[in-house]
């Protein structure tokens, strides 16, 4: 329950960055109602998926013979997904509340932490908003679930409309675009092979103990206990090895771990083959059948990852062969992450994110490629995204020497960009001595370094240096959401100072 709902109307508007950012958001929604329409479509799409699953379950149950003397339920008409329509059901969050909570989530870098819960409890801005809406503030799990339903297309639309608002207020002419990349840490542990093998072994053992298998896999789970215990013992020994001869000790225990993991993989392969023909009693379409299929897919994926880890660990540790990061399993939780190395900095396990900004420090494009591609290969894609969003071709486009290539310079020339500046010796060679020393190019190189300050603000204020969601599409959505919040923050800053 929101405390003091009537007294809140008498409290002055909070003089805070968060309050002004929310004010800009509400103005944005009033100006561009299509944002809420798109959000409603996202929520409806998810609700229809759930309704389809419920109907499939009811149809599966309807095919089950009924007890003698009981009337059959009303028959269900077959309907295609496009014919489904939502009725009156459980109340859900409104589209505006979802967008409000999205801004809160990325402004605070989460909603479930102790500090975030304290903010929601104490914030006058949050209390005023939900008091005016006549609804209580949702729980953290409800906020997370609904915010995760917002599609990438909707997030891109919000970012587009923010840029349109900035241009209409003459806060930026978007005549200059600067690119840079940064490493973003994924939500995963450091990829030690021994830890990953032990983690998958534990996951497989837990999977065989699921209630969905009833008593069928109880004896099977006990059979793999021995191999899981051997793997865990080897993991502990590898972690404790130190001092003289530690390398030989680790190599010995890695050998024991690989032997146990191979036995475990063979055993699990036989178990999955046996369970593939097991009469589980679930009719296709029922919830039990869906859970059964998900269980099979998860266990098969774990066994495949275990086999890959056994192969690469044997090559890397036992045979002392150099294995590329592209061949290694870096995370069980997030298979999309990559090994990111930038310059002489510490490597990260996560994503190499491309950012394009304007002269007034607004984010105009965020690209999250899969793997760890070179900056030069992502230049045209990121520029194209930025140019489409700002609705014009900028006069100046600058980037560091990691993006420098003759092909990229020629592409900018075809787009009509006048000053095509790449820093460093490679950029100087491509531009030529005369252009390099000209005033526009010197100014572009001077302004290029300002992108480092923007990235620093993104990481320090909104947690851009680490993501909490997993999977490429989810990470794209999270980083786009943080860019939206940053642009609202930057927008209100410029409005307050003008």
GITAJO-V311950 format. One record per backbone hydrogen bond with DSSP energy under -0.5 kcal/mol. CO is the residue of the C=O (numbers start at 1). NH is the residue of the N-H. Records with the same first field share a line. If there is no record, write none. Layout:
# GITAJO-V311950
CO: NH, NH
This chain:
# GITAJO-V311950
2: 5
4: 8
6: 9
7: 10, 11
8: 11
14: 16
16: 20
17: 21
18: 22
19: 23
20: 24
21: 25
22: 26
23: 27
24: 28
25: 29
26: 30
27: 31
28: 32
32: 35
33: 37
34: 38
35: 39
36: 40
37: 41
38: 42
39: 43
40: 44
41: 45
42: 46
43: 47
44: 48
45: 49
46: 50
47: 51
48: 52
49: 53
50: 54
51: 55
52: 56
53: 57
54: 58
55: 59
56: 60
57: 61
58: 62
59: 63
61: 64
67: 70
80: 83, 84
81: 84
87: 89
94: 98
95: 99
96: 100
97: 101
98: 102
99: 103
100: 104
101: 105
102: 106
103: 107
104: 108
105: 109, 110
113: 117
114: 118
115: 119
116: 120
117: 121
118: 122
119: 123
123: 127
124: 128
125: 129
126: 130
127: 131
128: 132
129: 133
130: 134, 135
139: 143
140: 144
141: 145
142: 146
143: 147
144: 148
146: 149
147: 150
151: 155
152: 156
153: 157
154: 158
155: 159
156: 160
157: 161
158: 162
159: 163
160: 164
161: 165
162: 166
163: 167
164: 168
165: 169
166: 171, 172
167: 170
175: 395, 396
176: 359
177: 398
178: 357
180: 355
182: 353
184: 351
185: 467
186: 188
190: 192
192: 196
193: 197
194: 198
195: 199
196: 200
197: 201
198: 202
199: 203
200: 204
201: 205
202: 206
203: 207
204: 208
205: 209
206: 209
207: 210
210: 213
211: 214
213: 216
215: 218
217: 221
218: 222
219: 223
220: 224
221: 225
224: 228
225: 229
226: 230
227: 231
228: 232
229: 233
230: 234
231: 235
232: 236
233: 237
234: 238
235: 239
236: 240
237: 241
243: 246
245: 249
246: 250
247: 251
248: 252
249: 253
250: 254
251: 255
252: 256
253: 257
254: 258
255: 259
256: 260
257: 261
258: 262
259: 263
260: 264
261: 265
262: 266
263: 267
264: 268
265: 269
266: 270
267: 271
268: 272
269: 273
270: 274
271: 275
272: 276
273: 277
274: 277
275: 278
278: 280
283: 286
286: 290
287: 291
288: 292
289: 293
290: 294
291: 295
292: 296
293: 297
294: 298
295: 299
296: 300
297: 301
298: 302
299: 303
300: 304
301: 305
302: 306
303: 307
304: 308
305: 309
306: 310
307: 311
308: 312
309: 313
310: 314
311: 315
312: 316
313: 317, 318
314: 318, 319
315: 321
321: 323
324: 327, 328
325: 328
328: 330
334: 337
336: 371
338: 340, 350
339: 341
340: 348
342: 345
348: 340, 350
349: 186
350: 338
351: 184, 353
352: 369
353: 182
354: 367
355: 180
356: 364, 365
357: 178
358: 361
362: 358, 364
365: 356
367: 354, 369
371: 352
374: 377, 378
375: 378, 379
376: 379
378: 382
379: 383
380: 384
381: 385
382: 386
383: 387
384: 388
385: 389
386: 390
387: 391, 392
392: 394
395: 418, 419
396: 177
397: 421
398: 179
399: 423
400: 403
401: 404
402: 376
405: 409
406: 410
407: 411
408: 412
409: 413
410: 414
411: 415
412: 416, 417
413: 416
418: 420
419: 397, 421
420: 422
421: 399
423: 427
424: 428
425: 429
426: 430
427: 431
428: 432
432: 436
433: 437
434: 438
435: 438
438: 442
439: 443
440: 444
441: 445
442: 446
443: 447
444: 448
445: 449
447: 450
448: 451
449: 452, 453
450: 454
451: 455
452: 456
453: 457
454: 458
455: 459
456: 460
457: 461, 462
458: 462, 464
459: 463
463: 466
465: 185
471: 475
472: 476
473: 477
474: 478
475: 479
476: 480
477: 481
478: 482
479: 483
480: 484
481: 485
482: 486
483: 487
484: 488
485: 489
486: 490
487: 491
488: 492
489: 493
490: 494
491: 495
492: 496
493: 497
494: 498
